[in-house]
Each structure stands twice: as structure tokens, then as C-alpha cells.
């Protein structure tokens, strides 16, 4: 049983209507990352200095040494940048991604966050990279982060974001079972659920593109104007989605030591003014978005074919390709994942198996289908998904014509005439039969196989959303 864990389907072609408050066309969500005092530093028990997201071009860790310049860059974020951003944003709902040890070292900033009514979510115990951490060590740090956060802030965090996470991070956060949402994802413009250990965990995705971190990365923003332009274009595109009835979420990531610099903050001011000039915009914290989504789109039980054992899978889908359970058996053995838990996804997998089969095996599937003659005489009935009720309303002359053409078809091609009746009516069947009799048998074999696949697709649409 090969299963692919990544979900490449998501909400699909028709995402749910977010139904933001007041019919808003877009939810704008601002994150202020508070990391200053939680970064890598030998004073914090780390083996080297910080080297990520600073003004120091080409910075590298200094093993076993304090990096005075790096430390002072981070200190700027706490001492000056934070207060500049607090004055600008104090009347807006903001989510703080707070590193627990950084919050503990900045009591006045925490008080200001709370006075402004900002949500303070957890950004981990320390702002370090967890990609190589042992699972148990990361779990221990997560538990310690929640404990320290609760002591410093006065209440437990209801959202989680590690940032520099491992492959285990989201799973570990979900297992704690105490977060309204987890933000360690960049996979969507809307919240979504992740199923883990029998529980649906809400994910509220974050952003790395609408993020001032790109002032400190290669091919990033060189000036405030570039940041502002990118934010405006992102807002305009998402606002258009909302105008078209597909409301989305715009997440904006900020850092005190980056956007808090005088030469950059003006760009943020101009962007906020631009957004506020639009109607039907909902500024919200991530917690507010999570609560709204949970209320409007609670998790619902869903059929997950890819999680079925083989016996259940085959018994459920074994007749999708007429009397040919081997198609379902082989499909079950493919590398299936969440993208195959829809009618279109499962049809794709089963059609792959059918197309890869030998001509003899596919011919057996064709022969298993009831032919048109048996439907006309009432010996077999078209299945409900083919909507063939009109056969009973044919005149005697029409029945005679179809019967004769069907006999000629079988004599020429050697297999039954197969057509997805749900796609046509009696005139369409007659014209198709007249046209397809003229095909050479190789071409008609291909056409019959396409019809078999279409019938399977219609059947799966009845079984799956």
C-alpha cells in the first residue's frame, strides 16, 4: 500500500465561500514576528551566533562566539522597530508570532501587545532551525514553549507557528491538541483541515512572499517601494477573487528589525492606507479567521478511498469498471494520496490501470458491458447513472433501426456498442452508432474504451463528491 501524504488537490476547482463577516471580499491578516531575544546566541545556550534575516550581508554563524553586530541588529527590533510598528498598528487586529524566550525578555513589549488587544500566538521556544532535531527533543521544546508562553503572557497560545520547522512539526503541534490553528503551511489562500490521528486540525496558512523577510534574502526587496508594490498587487488580485465570489485571505508577515526601519516603514503605511480606501475589507487576527472558519466550515466526515483496506476498496469500487474488480485491485496498489479521494482523482487512478492493461484485458471489460440490443429487448437495463429511461419511449421503427445498426456494429468490430447514455439522448445514440460503424476496428476499440472510462467517471461521481 503506497500512499503519498502530500495533498495536491486542496479545495479543488471550486473552493468554499469563506463567508467573511459583512460579506467582505477579502480578509487581511497582519503577523508581527517577535523573535528578538530568542535567536541563536551563545548567551542563550546555542552553539553559535544567528545568521538569518538581518542587515548583515552574507552573515555566517560564529561557532562558540558572540556576534556583537548581529546581536545589536536584533536589539534594534526590540528597542526601536517594535515601538514604531506598535504606534502604526495598535488600532488594527494583529497576530504576534512570539518566540517564548523572546517574550520573556521583553515584558514592556508584551504589555503593549496585550493593551492593543493583539493575539499572541506561539512562535516556539527559541527561534532556531528544527530540521535536524530529534522528534522527542522538538516535542519537549514545544511543550516548554507553551508553558513559558503561558507564564509570560498570562494565557496559553491558541495558534502555533515554528517557521524553521521539521517534517514532524505540524504533526507534533496537532498531537498536542490545544491549538485552534497551526500556521506552518504556505499551501493555500484559505484555511483548510489536516487529518491526523483521527482528528481534523485546522491549518491557517502563512506567507513567505508578502513578507518583509525578503528585505534580507537573495532576490528580495531592495526598497520599500518594491515591497509596497508587491503587497498592492497581491491585494488587488485577491480582492478581484472576492469580487468574483471567491473571497480569500491575505497574510502579511512583518519583523520588527526589518520593516521597523525608517526607510521601510513608510511603504507599510502607504499600503495600509491603500487597503483602507477599499470597501468590504475585513482586518482580522489569525485567531478570528480560525474561529470564523471553524464556525462556517466545520470539519465534516468524508469518504477517503485511499485510507480503505484493500478488501473494502475493491468491494466498494470493484464494479466501477463493469464486472472488472482487477481494475480496483491494481488501482489500490498505486501511489495514491489525498488528491485521489475525489471522484476525479480516483477516476484518474483507475483509468491509468485500465489504459495500462493489455488489449485482451480491455476487450474483456468491453464484453462485460450490456450491449444495446439487450437494453432494447429489456434483457438488461441501463444503470441509473447512464439515464437511459428514454429507451422505453422509442417507437417500434426506432427500435428496429437501432437493433439493425447494433447488429452491424458487432459483426464489423467484434465487441458491443458502448456509449455513456448520460451524455446523450436517442438521437445522439443513433448518430453515434451510424458514425462509429464506419470506423476501422482499431479506432473504434479506442473509442469504446473512452466510453467505458466515461461510464466509470459517471459512476464515481455518484459515489464520491
C-alpha positions in Angstrom: 0.0 0.0 0.0 1.8 3.1 -1.3 0.3 6.3 -0.1 1.5 9.8 -0.9 1.0 12.1 2.1 1.0 15.5 0.4 -2.3 17.0 -0.6 -2.0 18.4 -4.2 -5.8 18.9 -4.5 -6.7 21.1 -1.7 -10.1 22.9 -2.0 -10.1 22.0 -5.7 -11.5 24.0 -8.6 -14.5 25.3 -6.6 -13.2 26.4 -3.1 -15.8 27.0 -0.4 -17.2 30.5 0.0 -15.3 31.8 3.0 -18.3 33.9 4.1 -16.2 36.5 5.9 -18.2 38.9 8.2 -20.3 41.5 6.5 -19.7 39.9 3.1 -16.1 41.1 3.0 -14.3 40.4 -0.3 -11.0 39.7 1.5 -9.6 39.0 4.9 -6.4 40.9 5.6 -4.2 39.4 8.3 -1.1 41.0 9.7 1.5 39.0 11.5 4.2 40.6 13.6 7.0 38.2 14.3 8.6 38.9 17.7 11.9 37.0 17.6 14.4 39.4 19.2 16.0 37.8 22.2 15.1 34.3 21.0 17.5 34.0 18.2 20.7 31.8 18.1 23.2 33.2 20.6 25.7 31.6 22.8 24.2 33.6 25.7 21.0 31.5 25.1 22.9 28.2 25.2 23.3 27.9 21.5 26.5 26.7 19.8 26.8 29.7 17.5 25.5 33.1 16.7 22.5 33.9 14.5 23.0 34.2 10.7 19.4 34.6 9.4 17.3 37.6 8.4 19.5 40.6 9.3 21.1 43.6 7.7 24.5 41.8 7.6 25.1 40.6 4.1 26.4 37.1 3.8 26.3 36.5 7.6 27.5 33.2 8.8 27.3 31.6 12.3 30.2 32.2 14.6 30.7 28.9 16.5 31.2 29.5 20.2 31.3 33.3 19.9 29.0 36.2 20.4 28.4 38.2 17.2 28.1 41.7 18.6 26.9 43.3 15.4 24.3 40.6 14.8 23.0 41.0 18.4 22.6 44.7 18.0 20.7 44.3 14.8 18.2 42.1 16.6 18.2 44.5 19.6 17.1 47.3 17.2 13.9 45.3 16.5 13.0 45.2 20.2 14.2 48.6 21.2 13.0 50.7 18.3 11.3 48.8 15.5 8.7 47.3 17.7 7.5 50.6 19.1 7.4 52.2 15.6 5.2 49.4 14.4 3.1 49.4 17.6 2.2 53.0 17.0 1.3 52.3 13.4 -0.7 49.1 14.1 -2.1 49.5 17.6 -5.7 50.1 16.3 -5.7 47.1 14.0 -6.2 43.4 14.9 -2.7 41.9 14.7 -1.3 38.4 15.4 2.1 38.3 17.1 4.1 35.2 16.4 6.0 35.4 19.7 9.1 33.3 20.5 8.6 32.4 24.1 12.1 33.2 25.3 12.0 36.5 23.3 8.7 37.4 25.0 10.1 36.6 28.4 13.0 39.0 27.8 10.7 41.9 26.7 8.0 42.4 29.3 7.1 46.0 28.3 6.6 45.0 24.7 4.3 42.1 25.8 2.3 44.6 27.9 1.9 46.8 24.9 0.8 43.9 22.7 -1.9 43.0 25.3 -3.0 46.6 25.7 -3.6 46.8 22.0 -5.7 43.6 22.1 -3.3 41.8 19.8 -3.4 38.0 19.6 -0.1 36.5 20.8 0.4 33.1 19.2 3.4 30.9 19.8 6.5 31.0 17.6 8.2 28.3 19.5 10.6 28.2 22.5 13.6 29.6 20.6 13.9 31.0 17.0 16.1 28.2 15.8 16.1 25.6 13.0 14.4 22.3 13.8 15.1 20.4 10.6 17.7 18.1 12.2 16.1 17.9 15.7 15.1 14.6 17.1 11.3 14.2 17.3 11.3 13.9 21.1 13.5 16.9 21.5 11.3 19.0 19.3 8.2 17.8 21.2 9.9 18.7 24.5 10.7 22.3 23.2 7.1 22.7 22.1 5.7 21.8 25.5 8.3 24.1 27.1 7.3 26.9 24.8 3.6 26.6 25.7 4.5 26.6 29.4 6.7 29.6 29.2 4.3 31.5 27.0 1.5 30.9 29.4 3.6 32.2 32.3 4.7 35.3 30.4 1.5 36.3 28.6 -0.9 35.0 31.2 -2.8 32.6 28.9 -1.8 29.7 26.7 -1.3 30.4 22.9 -4.2 29.3 20.7 -2.1 29.4 17.5 1.2 27.8 16.6 4.0 28.7 14.1 7.5 27.3 14.3 8.7 28.7 11.0 12.1 26.9 10.7 10.3 23.6 11.2 11.0 19.9 10.6 8.9 17.3 8.8 7.4 16.5 12.2 6.4 20.0 13.4 2.8 20.1 12.2 2.2 16.6 13.4 3.6 17.3 16.8 1.6 20.5 17.2 -1.6 18.7 16.1 -0.9 15.9 18.7 -0.7 18.5 21.5 -4.4 19.0 20.6 -4.7 22.5 22.1 -4.3 24.9 19.2 -7.2 26.4 17.3 -4.9 26.6 14.3 -1.4 25.8 13.1 0.3 28.2 10.7 3.2 26.1 9.4 2.0 25.9 5.8 2.2 28.1 2.8 -0.2 25.9 0.7 -3.3 27.9 0.2 -5.1 31.3 0.2 -7.8 29.8 2.6 -7.7 27.8 5.8 -8.0 24.0 5.5 -8.1 20.9 7.6 -5.4 18.3 8.0 -6.4 14.9 9.2 -4.1 13.4 11.8 -4.6 10.6 14.3 -8.3 10.6 13.8 -8.7 14.4 14.4 -9.1 17.3 12.0 -6.6 20.1 12.7 -7.3 23.5 11.2 -4.4 25.0 9.2 -4.4 28.7 8.6 -1.6 29.1 6.0 1.1 31.8 6.4 3.1 33.6 3.7 6.7 33.9 2.6 6.1 36.2 -0.4 4.1 39.0 1.2 6.8 39.1 3.9 9.4 41.7 4.8 11.9 38.9 5.3 12.6 39.4 1.6 14.5 42.6 2.5 17.1 40.2 3.9 17.2 37.4 1.3 18.6 37.0 -2.2 16.3 38.3 -5.0 14.3 40.1 -2.3 13.1 43.6 -1.9 15.7 46.4 -2.2 13.4 49.2 -1.3 10.2 50.0 0.4 8.6 50.8 -3.0 9.1 47.2 -4.2 7.5 45.8 -1.0 4.6 48.2 -1.3 4.1 47.4 -5.0 4.1 43.6 -4.3 1.6 43.9 -1.5 -0.7 46.1 -3.6 -0.6 43.7 -6.5 -1.3 40.8 -4.1 -4.2 42.6 -2.5 -5.7 43.6 -5.9 -5.6 40.0 -7.2 -7.2 38.6 -4.0 -9.8 41.5 -3.9 -10.8 40.5 -7.5 -11.2 37.0 -6.4 -13.6 38.2 -3.7 -15.5 40.4 -6.2 -16.0 37.3 -8.3 -17.5 35.5 -5.3 -14.3 33.6 -4.2 -13.2 35.5 -1.0 -9.7 34.7 0.1 -7.3 35.6 2.9 -4.2 37.9 2.5 -1.5 37.2 5.1 1.3 39.8 5.6 4.4 38.9 7.5 6.4 41.6 9.4 9.6 41.6 11.5 10.4 44.4 14.0 14.1 44.6 12.9 13.2 44.7 9.2 10.1 46.7 8.4 10.6 48.6 11.6 13.5 50.5 10.0 12.6 54.1 9.0 13.4 53.6 5.3 10.9 50.7 5.0 8.0 51.5 7.4 6.7 54.3 5.1 5.9 51.6 2.5 3.8 49.7 5.0 2.0 53.0 5.9 1.1 53.6 2.3 -0.1 50.1 1.7 -2.4 50.2 4.8 -3.8 53.5 3.6 -4.5 51.9 0.2 -6.3 48.9 1.7 -8.3 51.1 4.0 -9.6 53.0 0.9 -11.4 49.9 -0.2 -14.8 48.8 1.0 -15.6 45.2 2.2 -12.2 44.5 3.7 -12.1 42.6 6.9 -8.9 43.1 9.0 -8.6 40.2 11.3 -6.3 38.3 13.6 -5.4 34.7 12.7 -7.5 33.5 15.7 -10.5 35.4 14.4 -10.1 33.9 11.0 -9.7 30.4 12.5 -12.8 30.9 14.7 -14.8 32.1 11.6 -13.7 29.2 9.5 -14.5 26.7 12.3 -18.0 28.2 12.6 -18.7 28.5 8.9 -16.9 25.4 7.6 -16.6 22.8 10.4 -14.9 19.6 9.6 -17.3 17.0 8.1 -16.8 13.3 7.8 -15.6 12.4 4.3 -15.1 9.2 2.4 -11.4 8.6 2.0 -10.9 5.7 -0.5 -7.1 5.9 -0.2 -7.4 5.0 3.5 -9.5 1.9 2.9 -8.0 -1.5 3.3 -7.8 -3.5 0.0 -10.9 -5.6 0.6 -13.1 -2.6 1.4 -11.7 -0.6 -1.5 -12.3 -3.4 -4.0 -15.8 -4.2 -2.7 -16.7 -0.5 -3.0 -15.2 0.3 -6.4 -14.8 -3.1 -8.0 -17.8 -2.6 -10.4 -16.9 0.9 -11.5 -15.3 -0.7 -14.5 -18.0 -3.2 -15.4 -17.6 -6.6 -13.6 -13.8 -6.0 -13.6 -12.6 -5.8 -10.0 -9.0 -6.2 -11.1 -9.0 -2.5 -12.1 -9.8 -1.5 -8.5 -7.3 -4.0 -7.1 -4.4 -2.6 -9.2 -5.5 1.0 -8.5 -5.3 0.3 -4.8 -1.7 -0.6 -5.2 -0.7 2.7 -6.9 0.9 5.6 -5.1 -2.4 7.2 -4.1 -2.9 10.3 -1.9 -5.4 12.9 -0.8 -5.7 14.1 -4.4 -7.3 10.7 -5.3 -10.0 10.9 -2.6 -12.4 12.7 -5.1 -14.3 11.3 -8.0 -12.0 12.9 -10.5 -8.9 11.7 -8.6 -10.0 8.1 -8.2 -11.2 8.0 -11.8 -7.7 9.2 -12.9 -6.1 6.3 -10.9 -8.5 3.6 -12.2 -8.3 4.9 -15.7 -4.5 4.6 -15.6 -4.8 1.0 -14.7 -7.3 0.4 -17.5 -5.2 2.1 -20.1 -2.1 0.2 -19.0 -3.9 -3.2 -19.3 -3.4 -5.4 -22.3 -5.8 -5.2 -25.3 -7.1 -8.6 -24.3 -7.9 -7.4 -20.8 -9.6 -4.2 -22.0 -11.6 -6.2 -24.5 -12.9 -8.3 -21.7 -14.1 -5.2 -20.0 -15.9 -4.1 -23.2 -17.5 -7.5 -23.5 -18.7 -7.3 -19.9 -20.9 -4.3 -20.7 -24.5 -5.0 -21.6 -24.9 -4.2 -25.3 -27.6 -2.0 -26.9 -29.6 -5.0 -28.1 -30.2 -6.3 -24.6 -31.3 -2.9 -23.5 -33.7 -2.6 -26.3 -35.3 -6.0 -25.6 -35.4 -5.4 -21.9 -33.0 -8.3 -21.1 -30.8 -5.7 -19.3 -31.4 -2.3 -18.0 -29.1 0.8 -18.4 -27.7 1.6 -15.0 -29.1 4.7 -13.3 -26.1 6.8 -13.9 -26.5 6.4 -17.6 -30.0 7.9 -17.5 -31.3 5.6 -20.2 -35.0 5.8 -19.4 -35.7 7.2 -22.8 -35.2 3.8 -24.3 -38.6 2.8 -23.2 -40.1 5.6 -25.2 -38.7 4.6 -28.6 -41.1 3.8 -31.4 -41.1 0.4 -33.0 -39.4 1.8 -36.1 -36.7 3.5 -33.9 -36.1 0.3 -32.0 -35.8 -1.7 -35.3 -33.3 0.8 -36.7 -31.1 0.8 -33.6 -31.3 -3.0 -33.4 -30.1 -3.4 -37.0 -27.3 -0.9 -36.7 -26.2 -2.5 -33.4 -26.0 -5.9 -35.1 -24.0 -4.5 -38.0 -21.7 -2.8 -35.5 -20.9 -6.1 -33.6 -20.4 -8.0 -36.8 -17.9 -5.5 -38.0 -16.0 -4.7 -34.8 -16.5 -7.9 -32.7 -17.5 -6.2 -29.4 -20.6 -4.4 -28.0 -21.5 -0.9 -28.9 -20.9 1.1 -25.7 -21.9 4.7 -25.1 -22.3 6.7 -21.9 -26.1 7.3 -22.1 -25.9 10.0 -19.5 -24.2 12.2 -22.1 -26.7 11.9 -24.9 -30.3 11.1 -26.0 -31.8 8.7 -28.6 -30.8 11.0 -31.5 -27.3 11.1 -30.2 -27.1 7.3 -29.8 -28.4 6.8 -33.3 -26.0 9.3 -34.9 -23.0 7.9 -32.8 -23.8 4.4 -33.9 -24.1 5.4 -37.5 -20.8 7.3 -37.3 -18.9 4.7 -35.3 -19.8 1.8 -37.6 -17.7 3.5 -40.3 -14.6 3.5 -38.1 -11.9 0.9 -38.6 -11.9 -1.5 -35.7 -8.7 -0.3 -34.1 -10.0 3.3 -33.9 -13.4 2.1 -32.7 -11.7 0.0 -30.0 -10.1 3.1 -28.7 -13.4 5.0 -28.8 -15.2 2.2 -26.9 -12.5 2.2 -24.3 -13.0 6.0 -23.9 -16.8 5.4 -23.4 -16.0 2.8 -20.7 -13.8 5.3 -18.9 -16.6 7.9 -19.1 -19.2 5.5 -17.7 -16.8 4.8 -14.8 -16.4 8.5 -14.3 -20.2 9.0 -14.0 -20.4 6.1 -11.6 -17.7 7.6 -9.4 -19.4 10.9 -9.3 -22.4 9.2 -7.8 -20.2 7.5 -5.1 -17.8 10.4 -4.3 -18.1 14.2 -4.1 
